[in-house]
Amino acid sequence: MKEVKIESVLQVFDNFDELPVNVASLMKQAMAARENAYAPYSKFSVGAAILLDNDEVVTGNNQENASYPSGLCAERTAIYYAGAKYPDAKIVRIAVTAGSRIHQTVTPIPPCGACRQAIAEYEVKQDAPIEIYFMGETGKVAKSNSLANLLPLVFDKSFL
């Protein structure tokens, strides 16, 4: 037997003000999207903004449903809309911000497992990395240079 170590490497900005201007602009759009989230059950609002290689920006937010599994996360809402509206465009970067209506979120909140898998599908499809920036309402902002960094043992079409 051989032990294999897998690591993820993130860049962490101390706060929103440290972000490059173009990333801060995208994160502001994610913040605006978060404000329109429909989260009456969890009281946990998430916003996502996606920059495409054609310079279009697509946003999304979480949409809950009384039948909990029927809802959709912000990242998947945005990524599926981008895929439907701009099927030939590549995703350059995604900005995600999450906040609770119950307590303040100050640590970076990464995409959930289902969203990571959805992002992985597009990263594999376009054969190019997707930068992912994520944060709470305030505080530190984390950056991953690719989804593969957050989900190193990705399940993709090559297994089918």
Buried (B, 14 or more C-beta within 10 A) or exposed (E): EEEEEEEEEBEEBEEBEEBEEEBBBBBBBBBBBBEEBEBEEBEBBBBBBBBBEEEEBBBBBBBBEEEEEEBBBBBBBBBBBBBEEBEEBBBBBBBBBBBBEEEEBBEBBBBBEEBBBBBBBBBBEBEEBBBBBBBBBBBBBBBBBBBBBBBEEBEEEEEE
